[in-house]
Each structure stands twice: as structure tokens, then as C-alpha cells.
């Protein structure tokens, strides 16, 4: 089954100026009272989450396994006259590809659970090795604790429009005996109340619980660990019940 990361046109359908502004406000809040001038996102994808940080004057670098996503990210950066240094690599070996250290090293887009829990911990070590003394480690992920507790099968999005085309998007989640999951991403496109196009993709995840991540961050010597909703502009939702959260911590 095809991956949505091979179809940047589909992957970016949910993105618009409102979401771009929301992510910019997210970074404004996350970096408030934190000195961050350089940011590396080791799972930058097409840049949806971290390109808005460059609008704040932050020097942005990024890496991803998908050349398709990186190409899209470059195009979007150029369209906004933003500068971003991009490299194609696995985040488990990110330190081999970036010679400098950064004020903040991030993994965005729920990318960590694409690899085993053991490799997630190794990735956090790779990220840590690229963080300056006193700098910050950041990641955002789905709330896997909630997902595994509730075991819902359907994750629904509100219909949205691309011009006069209505797009319906639903995820169907399969839970496997080996504790992995398959997300089926189903898109339908319609005009005049008729569906004229269907797209289906599959993504495979290995859920990682929040305490595993936080324990690793603590054991690496980080302090002032902050857990927030993602995006952080979403307030009044408990971390136990939110769909997605982010963590930022300062290197000791």
C-alpha cells in the first residue's frame, strides 16, 4: 500500500493559512522566555509544523527520509522567501549529517512512533547530541496512552474544500497482536454530490507511552520538562484526554 508521504499533494490538503498562523502562534508560546535562535527538525516532512518558526527569525534546518517531502518543503520555503537547510537522512543517524549544534532540536509530526520504542530512545540520544549546552529538546506525538486505553477504530476529520471540491478524510485504526498499529487513511473527493476520486494510504506505527519518553528525557539530564497540548494554543484540555501533545525540556 502506498504511503501518503509519497504524495505531497495529498499530504498537504489540510494545510492553509489559518493552520500556518496557528503553528506560528504555537512556536511563539513554546519559545516564550526561551532563547532559541537555531532550530533543527529531524522529521520536518513538508515543513508544515516548523516552517512557521522561521517566520519568527529562527534559523531553521531540517531532515527527513522522504525526498518528496523535502522537495515540497523547499518549494514552500521559497514561496515564503524563507531559508531552510535540508538534508535527507534517517533521524536515527541525524548526528552524522549535521556538524553543528542547535539551540533546539525537534521531532515533529508524530514521527517518533514509526520506529520501535528502542529506536525511539536511540533517536532521542541522537537529538540530544545535537543540542547545545542549555538548549532544548522538543517533540510532539499523538497521545498513544489515550489511543491504547480507548481503542477507538475511527478518527474523523471535518470535511474541507479545495476550490469547489469537497474532501472527506477518515482514518481507520487496526490494532495488532504485536502491539503495533496500522492507520488506514481514506480520502474521497466529490463535486455536485458525486465522488469522482478515492485515495487510500497505510501508515504503520509502534505506539510509545508518554512515561517512556519522559523517563528517557529525565535520564539524559534534562530539566524544566514541560508537557503541553499540541498545538500549544489549544488550552483547557487535560493531557490525559488530549489527542496530541508536545514536550520541551532544557538540557542540564
C-alpha positions as CSV (number, residue, x, y, z in Angstrom):
1,X,0.0,0.0,0.0
2,X,1.3,3.5,-0.9
3,X,2.4,5.9,1.7
4,X,0.9,9.4,1.9
5,X,4.5,10.7,2.2
6,X,4.9,9.8,-1.4
7,X,2.0,12.2,-2.3
8,X,2.8,15.6,-1.1
9,X,-0.2,17.0,-2.9
10,X,-2.5,14.8,-0.7
11,X,-0.5,15.2,2.4
12,X,-0.8,19.0,2.4
13,X,-4.5,19.1,1.6
14,X,-5.4,20.0,5.2
15,X,-2.9,22.9,5.3
16,X,-4.0,26.5,4.8
17,X,-3.1,30.0,6.1
18,X,-5.1,29.5,9.3
19,X,-3.1,26.4,10.2
20,X,0.1,28.2,9.3
21,X,-0.8,31.0,11.6
22,X,-1.8,28.5,14.4
23,X,1.6,26.8,14.2
24,X,3.4,30.2,14.3
25,X,1.5,31.0,17.5
26,X,2.4,27.6,18.8
27,X,6.1,28.3,18.5
28,X,5.7,31.8,19.9
29,X,4.2,30.2,23.0
30,X,6.7,27.3,23.2
31,X,9.7,29.6,22.8
32,X,8.4,32.3,25.1
33,X,11.1,33.1,27.7
34,X,13.4,30.5,26.0
35,X,16.3,31.7,23.9
36,X,16.1,29.9,20.6
37,X,17.9,31.2,17.5
38,X,18.6,28.0,15.7
39,X,16.1,25.0,15.3
40,X,16.7,21.6,13.8
41,X,13.6,19.4,13.0
42,X,14.8,15.9,12.3
43,X,11.4,14.9,10.9
44,X,10.5,18.1,9.0
45,X,8.3,16.5,6.3
46,X,6.9,19.1,4.0
47,X,7.6,21.8,6.7
48,X,4.0,22.3,7.9
49,X,4.9,22.5,11.6
50,X,8.3,24.2,11.6
51,X,8.4,26.5,8.6
52,X,6.2,29.0,10.6
53,X,9.0,29.1,13.2
54,X,11.3,30.6,10.6
55,X,8.9,33.5,10.4
56,X,9.9,34.3,13.9
57,X,13.5,34.9,12.8
58,X,14.8,31.5,13.8
59,X,17.4,29.9,11.5
60,X,15.7,26.6,10.5
61,X,17.3,23.3,9.5
62,X,15.6,20.0,8.8
63,X,15.9,16.4,7.8
64,X,13.6,13.7,6.6
65,X,13.7,10.3,4.9
66,X,11.4,11.4,2.1
67,X,12.9,13.3,-0.8
68,X,9.3,14.0,-1.9
69,X,8.5,15.7,1.4
70,X,11.8,17.7,1.3
71,X,11.2,18.9,-2.2
72,X,7.8,20.2,-1.1
73,X,9.3,21.8,1.9
74,X,11.9,23.6,-0.3
75,X,9.1,24.9,-2.6
76,X,7.0,26.2,0.3
77,X,10.0,27.9,1.9
78,X,11.0,29.6,-1.4
79,X,7.4,30.8,-1.9
80,X,7.6,32.5,1.5
81,X,11.1,33.7,1.0
82,X,12.3,31.6,4.0
83,X,15.8,30.0,4.2
84,X,16.0,26.4,5.4
85,X,18.9,23.9,5.3
86,X,17.5,20.5,4.4
87,X,19.2,17.0,4.4
88,X,17.8,13.6,3.5
89,X,18.5,11.2,6.3
90,X,17.1,8.8,9.0
91,X,16.6,10.6,12.3
92,X,18.3,7.6,14.0
93,X,21.5,8.8,12.4
94,X,20.9,12.6,12.4
95,X,24.1,13.4,14.2
96,X,26.1,12.0,11.3
97,X,24.6,14.6,8.9
98,X,24.7,17.9,10.9
99,X,28.2,19.1,12.1
100,X,26.8,21.9,14.3
101,X,24.7,22.0,17.5
102,X,21.4,23.9,17.8
103,X,19.5,25.8,20.4
104,X,16.6,23.4,19.9
105,X,16.4,20.0,18.2
106,X,12.9,18.8,17.5
107,X,10.9,15.9,16.0
108,X,7.5,16.9,14.8
109,X,4.5,15.3,13.1
110,X,4.2,12.2,15.4
111,X,7.2,10.8,13.6
112,X,8.9,9.0,16.5
113,X,6.5,6.1,16.6
114,X,7.4,5.0,13.1
115,X,10.3,3.1,14.7
116,X,10.5,0.7,17.7
117,X,10.4,2.0,21.2
118,X,14.1,1.0,21.5
119,X,14.9,3.1,18.4
120,X,12.9,6.0,19.7
121,X,15.2,6.1,22.7
122,X,18.2,6.0,20.4
123,X,16.7,8.8,18.3
124,X,16.3,10.9,21.4
125,X,20.0,10.3,22.1
126,X,20.9,11.4,18.6
127,X,18.8,14.5,19.0
128,X,20.4,15.2,22.4
129,X,23.9,15.0,20.9
130,X,22.9,17.9,18.6
131,X,21.5,20.2,21.3
132,X,23.8,23.0,22.6
133,X,24.5,23.2,26.4
134,X,21.5,24.9,27.9
135,X,19.5,24.3,24.7
136,X,16.2,22.5,24.3
137,X,14.8,19.1,23.2
138,X,11.3,19.1,21.7
139,X,8.9,16.5,20.2
140,X,5.3,16.2,19.5
141,X,3.4,12.9,19.3
142,X,-0.1,11.5,19.3
143,X,-1.4,10.6,22.8
144,X,-0.7,6.9,22.5
145,X,-1.7,6.3,26.1
146,X,-5.2,7.5,25.3
147,X,-5.4,5.6,22.0
148,X,-4.4,2.3,23.7
149,X,-6.8,2.9,26.5
150,X,-9.8,3.8,24.4
151,X,-9.0,1.6,21.4
152,X,-11.2,3.6,19.0
153,X,-11.2,2.5,15.4
154,X,-12.3,5.6,13.6
155,X,-10.7,9.1,13.7
156,X,-12.8,11.6,11.8
157,X,-11.9,14.9,10.3
158,X,-14.4,17.6,9.4
159,X,-14.9,17.8,5.6
160,X,-12.9,20.6,3.9
161,X,-12.7,22.2,0.5
162,X,-10.1,22.6,-2.3
163,X,-11.8,25.2,-4.5
164,X,-15.2,23.6,-5.4
165,X,-14.1,20.1,-4.4
166,X,-15.3,18.7,-1.1
167,X,-12.8,16.4,0.5
168,X,-13.7,13.8,3.2
169,X,-11.0,12.3,5.3
170,X,-11.2,9.5,7.8
171,X,-8.6,7.3,9.5
172,X,-9.4,3.7,10.4
173,X,-7.1,2.2,13.0
174,X,-6.2,-1.5,13.2
175,X,-4.7,-2.8,16.5
176,X,-2.4,-5.8,16.1
177,X,-1.4,-8.6,18.5
178,X,2.2,-7.5,18.4
179,X,1.2,-4.1,19.8
180,X,1.7,-2.3,16.5
181,X,-1.0,-0.4,14.6
182,X,-1.9,0.3,11.1
183,X,-3.6,3.6,10.2
184,X,-5.7,3.4,7.0
185,X,-6.0,6.9,5.6
186,X,-9.1,7.2,3.4
187,X,-9.8,10.3,1.2
188,X,-12.8,10.9,-1.1
189,X,-13.2,13.8,-3.4
190,X,-16.6,15.0,-4.6
191,X,-18.3,17.6,-6.7
192,X,-22.0,18.1,-7.3
193,X,-22.7,15.4,-4.7
194,X,-20.7,12.8,-6.7
195,X,-17.5,11.2,-5.6
196,X,-15.0,11.3,-8.5
197,X,-11.8,10.3,-6.8
198,X,-10.7,8.0,-4.0
199,X,-7.3,7.7,-2.4
200,X,-6.1,5.2,0.3
201,X,-2.9,5.0,2.2
202,X,-1.5,3.0,5.1
203,X,0.9,4.1,7.8
204,X,2.4,1.7,10.4
205,X,3.1,2.8,14.0
206,X,4.6,1.4,17.1
207,X,2.8,3.2,20.0
208,X,5.1,4.7,22.6
209,X,3.8,5.7,26.0
210,X,4.4,9.1,27.5
211,X,6.2,7.9,30.6
212,X,8.8,6.0,28.4
213,X,9.6,9.3,26.6
214,X,9.6,11.4,29.7
215,X,11.8,8.9,31.6
216,X,14.3,9.0,28.8
217,X,14.4,12.8,28.8
218,X,14.9,12.8,32.5
219,X,17.7,10.2,32.4
220,X,19.5,12.3,29.7
221,X,19.7,15.1,32.3
222,X,17.1,17.4,31.0
223,X,15.3,19.8,33.4
224,X,12.2,22.1,33.3
225,X,10.3,19.5,31.4
226,X,7.1,20.9,30.1
227,X,4.2,18.9,28.6
228,X,1.6,20.8,26.6
229,X,-1.2,20.3,24.2
230,X,-0.2,20.3,20.6
231,X,-0.6,22.8,19.2
232,X,0.1,24.7,22.4
233,X,-2.5,27.4,21.6
234,X,-5.2,24.7,22.5
235,X,-6.0,25.3,26.1
236,X,-8.2,23.8,28.8
237,X,-7.7,20.2,27.6
238,X,-6.2,17.8,30.1
239,X,-3.0,16.0,28.9
240,X,-4.7,12.7,29.7
241,X,-7.5,13.3,27.3
242,X,-5.9,15.4,24.5
243,X,-5.3,13.8,21.1
244,X,-1.8,15.1,20.7
245,X,0.8,16.6,23.0
246,X,4.3,18.1,22.8
247,X,7.2,18.1,25.2
248,X,10.0,20.7,25.6
249,X,12.9,20.4,28.1
250,X,16.1,22.2,28.8
251,X,19.5,20.5,28.6
252,X,21.2,20.5,32.0
